[in-house]
Amino acid sequence: MKTGASAQIGCRSCLVLGLAEFFLSLLGPEPSVANMLRQIIGQAKKHPSLIPLFVFIGAGGTGAALYVMRLALFNLDVSWDRKNNPEPWNKLGPNDQYKFYSVMWITAN
């Protein structure tokens, strides 16, 4: 049996290889979206109490992806066309909404 530093290095490499093999085995032979959805549906059938978890995690991921897409496409800090419009924030009108949510105060005169 090994003792000392060589035994610790051996154990660490075995642990890393074991974890890598475990995570690769989770992917299965062909990792794809269809296999992932099939596995989620199988888990939901076995454990119906997981359905709200899957719904909320899916909604959160979808919401985060849509918000990042909104920031990339409509934010004034992002300039996709530097030749024709190098400073898009200078062409903003006084009534253009650039915030995600804008509260309009109506005052009576």
N, C-alpha and C positions, 0 to 999 in steps of 0.2 A: 504494500500500500504506500502511496506517495505521501510525503509530509512536507510541510513548509510552503514556500511561495509557489513551487511548481504544482502542488496539489490545488492551491487556490485558483491559479490560472486555468488549470484543467477543468475545475468545477465551473468556473465562470464561462468558459467556452462551451461546455456541455449545456449550461443553462441557456446561453444565447442561442445555440443551435436548436435546443428543444423548443424554445419560444418561437423561433422562426418557423420551425416545422409545424408547430401548432397553428400559427396564424395562416400559414399556407394551406394547411389541411382544411381550415374554415372556408377558404375560397373555393375548394372543390376542384374538379378537373378543368372546368371551363368557367371562370368567373364572368358573369354577365348580369345584366339588370334582371333578366327573366328568372335566373336562378335565385337572385336575392329576393325578388318578390314572391317566388314560390316558397322560399324558406320562411319569409315573414307570414305568409298566409297559413303555412303549416303550423307555425308557432301560435298564431291567433286561434286556430282551430283547437289546438291542445290546451291553450291557456287563454280563455276569452277575456280574462281581466287585463291582458296586455293590449287589447284593442285601443283603449283611450291613449295609452302611451305611444303607440304607433301613430295615431292620428295627430297628437300634439307635436310629436317630433317631426312628422312629415310637414305639418303646417308651419312650424317654426323654420325648418330648412327652406321651404318654398318661399316664405315671407322674407327670409334673409337674402335669398338669391334674387328675388324681385327688387328688393331695396337696393342691393348692390348694382343691379342692372339700371335702375332708375338714376342712381348717382352717376354711373358711367355715361349715360346718355343725355341726361338733362341738367346736370350740375354745371354751373358756370365756371367752376375751377378746372374743369376738364376741357381741353381744347383738342378735338380730333382733326381739325383742318387748320393747320398753322399758317398756310400760305394765304388763304382767302379771308380767314377770320382769326387772327392771332390773339386778339383780346376780346372774347365774346362778352365779358362782363361790362364793357364800355357801351355796348349796344342795347343795354337793358332799359326798357321804358319805365316810367314812374308807376304804371299800373300792372306791370308784369309780376307774377308771383314766382318767387324763386325759393321760398321756404316750402318745407313739406306740408305744413299746416299754418295758415295765416288767419288770425282772428281780426275781423273787420269791426271796428267800433263805429256805431251809428250814433251820432250826437244830434240832439234836437236844438235848433237855433231859436 
